[in-house]
Amino acid sequence: MKTKNILMMAAAMVVGFASCSSEDELGQSNYPADNVVRINSNVNDMKTRASYTTETLDAFSFYIKNEANENYNYFNKKVENKSGVWNPESMMLWQGAKQSVSIIAVAPYNKYANGDVSRARDYTVSVETTQTESSCKSDFLVYKNMNFVPEEDLNSNGAVDVTFTHVFSLLNIHIEIGNQFNGSDGLASNIIKNVKIGGTITSCDVDFTTTPVSVIVDYTKSPTLVAPEEGDFEKATTEQVRAAANYSAILIPQTINEGFRIEFDIESESNGQTATTTYVWTSPESVTLESGKSHLLKLTVGKDLMLIGNMETTPWTEGTGGDLETE
């Protein structure tokens, strides 16, 4: 009798241990039991108010391509941020935990971009010719994963972590204003007007068949002037201190062999009269605006001249050193 009880207890312990092991294994998998595709999103910071951030991005296009079963293909599904939760316009399902799929997400959302974007080589995009803090229309974001396996790649909440990167290029302009423009109390407000960036082409095609996606520029098109977003003005508090004005623009990645320039007007007082002088700086060498990079151009302007240093390329960090840097 005692032997029978011992055997029954041992069997119960084996069953209990197997049950716990099964639960532990399930707990280690992030794959959802209901097969529903869930999404989380964030944006790599690009340090400009006119670009998307994790906080300002409100909608994007989402694509899933399943080579094994077209019933699980989803093309250009709109995903919206509603109170901090990313909601697709309609439910999407995974075929299974182990089935590899291709995932692409694009911002801003384009309701006309139907079909399989992963095969697109001519997805046309442009930047605004007048850029302001209130508009993110010039920014273009892409997330691409061509071998997404749900059981391996979903986050701990069972969602796709869509981490966008910026495809275009950012140009920051820092203009130091010579103290010849100062009064006895320095310079309290920005005297620079009508800033324009010249020499760049403002549209391109995006090729989604490459990894990362690539930008194709038609260099037969004519360059277009771009008015950048105005940033902070650094006041001059004394007669000897130099003020500075800051601007930024999102531009199409490209190489400008000649004609890349910055132009602006300065209003100054002379003998009781207001005079407007136009200044133009043209790069003495070719300029390459790189995809996903932030470039810093430092200018120094005086009443009779404008100076510029050399071009440098650095990793994407806070700019230090030369006068034209890539961050």
Phi and psi in degrees as a GROMACS rama.xvg file:
@    title "Ramachandran Plot"
@    xaxis  label "Phi"
@    yaxis  label "Psi"
@TYPE xy
-65.4928  -38.1538  LYS-2
-62.9051  -42.3789  THR-3
-61.2867  -43.5274  LYS-4
-63.5569  -40.5662  ASN-5
-62.8692  -42.7428  ILE-6
-64.9312  -40.6302  LEU-7
-65.2268  -39.1496  MET-8
-65.7501  -39.7754  MET-9
-63.981  -41.6941  ALA-10
-63.375  -40.3849  ALA-11
-63.6496  -39.4671  ALA-12
-64.0196  -39.6792  MET-13
-63.7452  -45.3477  VAL-14
-61.7907  -44.5873  VAL-15
-62.7899  -41.6682  GLY-16
-64.2066  -41.5135  PHE-17
-63.5977  -39.7493  ALA-18
-64.2275  -43.0181  SER-19
-64.2991  -39.9837  CYS-20
-62.69  -41.1568  SER-21
-63.4535  -41.9204  SER-22
-65.1178  -38.814  GLU-23
-62.7076  -41.5178  ASP-24
-63.3583  -42.1089  GLU-25
-65.2695  -36.3004  LEU-26
-65.775  -25.6142  GLY-27
-80.3744  -15.5306  GLN-28
-94.6149  135.938  SER-29
-94.6036  3.83285  ASN-30
-70.2855  130.17  TYR-31
-73.5512  139.81  PRO-32
-65.8121  -25.4658  ALA-33
-92.3668  2.93285  ASP-34
66.5701  8.31081  ASN-35
-77.5732  135.947  VAL-36
-79.3611  120.453  VAL-37
-118.041  153.085  ARG-38
-134.143  138.483  ILE-39
-126.091  147.212  ASN-40
-139.414  146.269  SER-41
-151.382  165.715  ASN-42
-125.373  130.389  VAL-43
-62.5106  129.681  ASN-44
-66.1758  135.383  ASP-45
-115.971  3.60635  MET-46
59.7663  47.2079  LYS-47
-150.317  140.12  THR-48
-70.5876  -19.9605  ARG-49
-91.1911  7.95933  ALA-50
-110.82  163.202  SER-51
-68.4912  145.966  TYR-52
-127.265  173.402  THR-53
-57.9756  -31.9162  THR-54
-80.1098  -32.9856  GLU-55
-95.2708  -18.3987  THR-56
-66.7899  125.175  LEU-57
-117.101  -15.3497  ASP-58
-163.098  152.44  ALA-59
-156.59  166.637  PHE-60
-91.3186  140.063  SER-61
-129.87  133.824  PHE-62
-129.657  135.458  TYR-63
-125.672  127.456  ILE-64
-116.592  118.37  LYS-65
-110.397  107.253  ASN-66
-69.0526  -21.726  GLU-67
-85.5167  -26.7057  ALA-68
-155.221  108.442  ASN-69
-68.3628  -12.9057  GLU-70
-66.2228  -16.6606  ASN-71
-108.997  22.3457  TYR-72
-86.6539  138.691  ASN-73
-136.855  116.033  TYR-74
-114.618  127.943  PHE-75
54.0755  49.7581  ASN-76
-81.4253  128.775  LYS-77
-76.4592  128.201  LYS-78
-116.928  124.955  VAL-79
-118.682  148.205  GLU-80
-89.8563  114.884  ASN-81
-123.25  104.775  LYS-82
56.9407  40.8364  SER-83
86.5728  0.0881235  GLY-84
-115.481  131.311  VAL-85
-87.4304  117.82  TRP-86
-117.265  118.369  ASN-87
-66.8307  153.239  PRO-88
-65.3261  -23.9923  GLU-89
-149.574  160.058  SER-90
-66.3298  138.194  MET-91
-120.353  147.842  MET-92
-125.498  146.209  LEU-93
-81.6136  146.79  TRP-94
-70.9296  -37.8959  GLN-95
-176.298  167.813  GLY-96
-65.5382  -32.7858  ALA-97
-98.1291  -7.41036  LYS-98
-75.9341  115.215  GLN-99
-71.4607  139.449  SER-100
-136.387  166.255  VAL-101
-102.654  134.829  SER-102
-125.631  130.752  ILE-103
-132.665  136.942  ILE-104
-128.099  142.238  ALA-105
-135.494  135.503  VAL-106
-131.368  139.057  ALA-107
-77.1404  164.802  PRO-108
-63.8173  134.416  TYR-109
-124.066  105.813  ASN-110
-66.3932  -15.0421  LYS-111
-93.8445  -6.37992  TYR-112
-89.5771  73.4054  ALA-113
-91.0192  167.984  ASN-114
89.1934  -175.389  GLY-115
-82.0981  98.9171  ASP-116
-68.9362  -20.6825  VAL-117
-63.7455  -18.1366  SER-118
-102.872  2.51665  ARG-119
-78.8761  132.439  ALA-120
-114.895  -2.91918  ARG-121
-134.129  45.1744  ASP-122
-78.0511  104.165  TYR-123
-83.45  130.753  THR-124
-138.146  152.151  VAL-125
-141.027  165.745  SER-126
-108.885  156.535  VAL-127
-71.9386  145.749  GLU-128
-84.8399  -15.467  THR-129
-126.905  113.555  THR-130
-109.684  135.699  GLN-131
-133.771  163.588  THR-132
-62.0644  -31.0257  GLU-133
-78.2613  -7.92013  SER-134
-121.203  134.086  SER-135
-110.563  16.1804  CYS-136
-66.6508  -19.2413  LYS-137
-83.1889  -17.9509  SER-138
-77.5762  146.13  ASP-139
-138.274  119.687  PHE-140
-116.266  145.424  LEU-141
-140.916  139.782  VAL-142
-122.2  134.248  TYR-143
-142.877  127.238  LYS-144
-141.576  108.171  ASN-145
-89.7697  2.86665  MET-146
-145.296  66.5689  ASN-147
-93.7657  118.734  PHE-148
-109.996  112.815  VAL-149
-51.6548  -47.5177  PRO-150
-67.1287  -18.6804  GLU-151
-100.112  -32.186  GLU-152
-110.003  -9.73169  ASP-153
-69.4694  148.802  LEU-154
-77.4517  -177.404  ASN-155
-64.6907  -17.2889  SER-156
-95.6203  8.44674  ASN-157
74.2703  25.206  GLY-158
-117.061  157.521  ALA-159
-78.7248  121.513  VAL-160
-83.4813  101.894  ASP-161
-90.4282  102.705  VAL-162
-104.051  105.829  THR-163
-76.6592  148.296  PHE-164
-121.728  153.656  THR-165
-84.5812  125.086  HIS-166
-83.1145  -32.3677  VAL-167
-85.2237  -173.221  PHE-168
-117.66  144.538  SER-169
-107.901  131.045  LEU-170
-114.207  116.469  LEU-171
-99.2501  135.179  ASN-172
-120.007  125.752  ILE-173
-118.296  113.995  HIS-174
-109.845  112.651  ILE-175
-87.4018  128.909  GLU-176
-100.823  120.715  ILE-177
-56.9248  148.203  GLY-178
-73.1994  0.0225076  ASN-179
-62.7189  -21.9807  GLN-180
-87.6667  -5.33555  PHE-181
-78.3326  153.171  ASN-182
-95.4818  -169.647  GLY-183
-64.8686  -23.3846  SER-184
-103.716  14.7233  ASP-185
92.6238  -144.341  GLY-186
-139.247  112.449  LEU-187
-93.4062  -21.2199  ALA-188
-135.49  159.75  SER-189
-73.8106  123.573  ASN-190
-97.471  -0.187129  ILE-191
-86.4811  132.794  ILE-192
-132.121  158.675  LYS-193
55.4031  48.7521  ASN-194
-71.1678  133.577  VAL-195
-136.58  146.261  LYS-196
-107.586  124.924  ILE-197
-113.852  156.311  GLY-198
98.1694  -1.8662  GLY-199
-106.096  149.834  THR-200
-89.8704  134.266  ILE-201
-101.461  8.76444  THR-202
-139.553  160.924  SER-203
-161.664  171.716  CYS-204
-107.653  141.805  ASP-205
-104.592  130.145  VAL-206
-100.061  109.023  ASP-207
-84.7231  -4.05949  PHE-208
-80.2466  -11.5546  THR-209
-99.3479  159.405  THR-210
-129.933  113.428  THR-211
-69.6647  170.438  PRO-212
-60.1517  151.222  VAL-213
-120.427  160.007  SER-214
-108.945  131.997  VAL-215
-114.694  119.319  ILE-216
-107.639  132.572  VAL-217
-88.4194  101.125  ASP-218
-76.1993  -0.65698  TYR-219
-80.6978  -12.9369  THR-220
-74.6501  152.819  LYS-221
-80.2677  140.275  SER-222
-63.2862  155.036  PRO-223
-129.834  138.609  THR-224
-67.7284  139.869  LEU-225
-122.005  126.931  VAL-226
-90.5457  115.951  ALA-227
-77.0993  165.368  PRO-228
-70.945  135.201  GLU-229
-83.519  131.472  GLU-230
-104.924  -148.231  GLY-231
-73.4099  147.159  ASP-232
-107.782  127.565  PHE-233
-98.4193  109.018  GLU-234
-68.8073  152.342  LYS-235
-98.6709  119.946  ALA-236
-92.9369  -10.4794  THR-237
-135.332  174.855  THR-238
-68.011  -25.7632  GLU-239
-95.8889  -19.4205  GLN-240
-75.9678  145.772  VAL-241
-95.998  132.224  ARG-242
-81.1591  168.078  ALA-243
-149.549  144.222  ALA-244
-119.07  143.706  ALA-245
-123.316  141.755  ASN-246
-141.606  158.91  TYR-247
-149.658  149.351  SER-248
-147.779  143.396  ALA-249
-92.9362  125.661  ILE-250
-125.717  157.575  LEU-251
-69.2918  131.791  ILE-252
-60.6774  131.3  PRO-253
-172.35  166.294  GLN-254
-110.427  123.979  THR-255
-105.18  106.015  ILE-256
-70.1612  -33.9312  ASN-257
-155.944  153.267  GLU-258
94.9707  1.57894  GLY-259
-72.0334  126.349  PHE-260
-151.259  160.996  ARG-261
-122.434  130.661  ILE-262
-133.205  147.327  GLU-263
-163.203  165.572  PHE-264
-108.565  150.274  ASP-265
-127.715  129.135  ILE-266
-97.6387  126.848  GLU-267
-138.745  157.916  SER-268
-95.0044  134.925  GLU-269
-146.439  117.271  SER-270
54.8733  39.5085  ASN-271
79.4393  1.88472  GLY-272
-111.933  145.239  GLN-273
-89.9654  123.726  THR-274
-115.502  142.2  ALA-275
-113.18  124.553  THR-276
-117.948  133.056  THR-277
-95.7407  129.825  THR-278
-113.324  139.043  TYR-279
-133.736  122.828  VAL-280
-108.962  126.86  TRP-281
-116.089  130.701  THR-282
-61.3385  131.505  SER-283
-77.0696  -5.82545  PRO-284
-141.58  172.167  GLU-285
-67.1271  151.925  SER-286
-124.819  131.917  VAL-287
-114.026  120.169  THR-288
-95.8358  116.073  LEU-289
-93.8575  146  GLU-290
-64.1082  132.108  SER-291
71.1146  14.3497  GLY-292
-113.605  154.866  LYS-293
-114.148  123.39  SER-294
-108.849  140.554  HIS-295
-117.724  122.41  LEU-296
-113.646  119.564  LEU-297
-106.821  124.907  LYS-298
-119.054  148.867  LEU-299
-123.939  126.03  THR-300
-119.924  134.201  VAL-301
-120.334  -179.758  GLY-302
-65.8951  -27.9671  LYS-303
-116.818  -1.68019  ASP-304
-158.935  164.982  LEU-305
-134.772  131.025  MET-306
-112.96  152.221  LEU-307
-145.706  142.745  ILE-308
-89.2849  -151.952  GLY-309
-93.7837  168.83  ASN-310
-94.0144  136.449  MET-311
-136.482  151.885  GLU-312
-120.213  127.379  THR-313
-132.23  166.628  THR-314
-59.9715  163.754  PRO-315
-76.654  81.8261  TRP-316
-138.593  -178.729  THR-317
-58.4858  131.785  GLU-318
-67.5079  132.395  GLY-319
-137.574  149.348  THR-320
94.645  -130.972  GLY-321
-57.0902  -174.527  GLY-322
-95.0104  -21.08  ASP-323
-131.211  107.816  LEU-324
-120.381  156.139  GLU-325
-111.48  122.246  THR-326
